[in-house]
Amino acid sequence: MSALAQHYLSKGHEVSGSDLAASEITDFLKHKGIKINIGNLTPGTKHPAPDLIVYSPAVKQDNPELKYYTEKGIRCL
């Protein structure tokens, strides 16, 4: 996923992401200017409405973020 994030950032897209824990990779992406959220979405918090969500097979269908964006009608791949 980090390679995709870097690719789309280099093409001028606004990119953000999340992971359950901080790592060298999340720190690297933050340094490049990608907004990284550590942990799941907090219920009741206002979140941006992206055009597209891309997630890895590691993300389960009951993931709070995936459920949130799916319920908002955001395209999730």
N, C-alpha and C positions, 0 to 999 in steps of 0.2 A: 504494500500500500504506500510506503514512503516513496518508492520510485514513481508511482503515479502522481502523488502529491507534488513532487519536485517537477515532473514533466509539465503538469498543468499550470503550476506557478510560473515556470519559464515561458509559457505561452500567454501569460498575462491574466490568467484566471485568478479570482480570489479563492484561496484554498484554506480550509480549516479541517481539523480532525480531532479525534479523541482516542484515548487508550486508558486501560484500567490502572496502569502504573507508569510513572516517569521512567525514562531510560535514556541511554546515549542517543538513540535515534530520535526520540521526541525532543530532546534538547537540541539536537542538530537541526531538526525541522523548525523549531522555534527561532533559532539563530538565523535561519533563512527568511524568516518573516511569516511563517505559517502559524496561525492561531491554533494552539493545541489545548484541549480540555483534558485534564486528568480526572478519571472517574466518570460515572454515569451522570446524565442530566438530573437536575434537582426538580422534582415535581413542583409546579406552581411558578417556576422561574420563566421569564420571557426569553425565548430563544430565537435566533435569526431564522428566516425562511429561505433555505438554500434552493437552488434549482435542481440539484441532483445529490443523492446520497449514494456513495459507493462503499460497500463493506466487504470484509473478508469472510471466508467460510467459518472462521473462528467465532463469528458473531452469531449467537443463537437467536431464533425468532422471537423469544420473549425478552430480548434486550430492551431496556427502557428507552434508549435513544431511538432505536429502530422502530419500536412501537409508536413513539411520539410522532416521528416524521411520517410514518405510514398512515397514521390516523389523520394527519394534516393534509394528506393527499400528495406528498412529495414523492417523486419518482425515486425508487430505491433499487439499486442493482448490486 
